[in-house]
Amino acid sequence: MDDLLDLLQWPAMLVTVLASWWVASTHRHKRAWGFWAYLLSNALWSAWGWRTSASALVVLQACLAAMNIRGYIKASRSRTGVAGGG
């Protein structure tokens, strides 16, 4: 079981790279896929970090997920014409 959890870093890396690719797309639906893929990568990295006692990595992933959600909300508001500060 420990070996399987150690291997979790590879799918986490792959999902992170795919998310980066999709977020950089000019197509809105691909950027949306990138958002969800980033959240999945945050979860995968957090699971791996928890398993390896990498507390800073787990905290980093929580912060990155929060910033990703914040960006998604701000982008949604700008598409609907709602002004938002912060």
N, C-alpha and C positions, 0 to 999 in steps of 0.2 A: 504493500500500500504506500509506503514511504517513497518508493521509486516512482510510482505513478504521480504522486504529488510533486516530486522533483521535476518531472517532465512537464508540469503545468506551465512552466516559464516559456516553453516553445509555442504553444497555442496563444498564450498571452502576447508574445512578441508579434506573432503573425497577425492577430486581430488588431493590434496597435498600428502596425504598418498599413493594413487595409483601411482602417479608420482614417489615418492621415491622408491616404490617397483619395478616399471618398470625400472627406471634408474640403479638400482643395478643388473639388469639381465645380464647374460652372452650372451644373444641373442641380436644382433644388432637391429633387428626390434622392440623388446620390449623397448630397450633404446630410440629408436626414438619416440615411443609412449610416453615414460616418458618425453622427451623434450617438446612435444606438450602439454602434460597434465600439466607440470609445467607452461608453458605460460598461459594456461587456468586458473590455480590456481592463478597466479599473477594477471590476469584480475579480477577474482572473489574477491580476497582479496582487490584489489584496489577499486572496486566498493563498497564493504562493508565499507572499510576505509573512502572513500569519504563521504558516507552516514552518518557515525558516527563521522565525523570530526577528524579522526585519521590520521593527516597529516604525522606523522612519518611512519605509516604503509604503506601509499601510496608511499612515497619516498623509503622505504625499498623494496617494491615489484618492483618498477622501477629498482632499483639497482640489485636485484636478477634476473630479466628478462634479463638485460644487461649482467650479468655474465653468465647466461645460454646460451644466444646467442653466446657470446664469446667462451665458451667451445665447443659449437656445431661446430662453424667455425674451431676452432683449431683441433677438432677431425676429421672433414671432411678433413682438409689439411693433417693430419698425415696418413689417409687412402689412400690418393692419392699420397703420397710421396712428398708433397710440404712442405719445411721447413718453419716454421714460428717462429718468435720471439715474446717475450712479454708474 
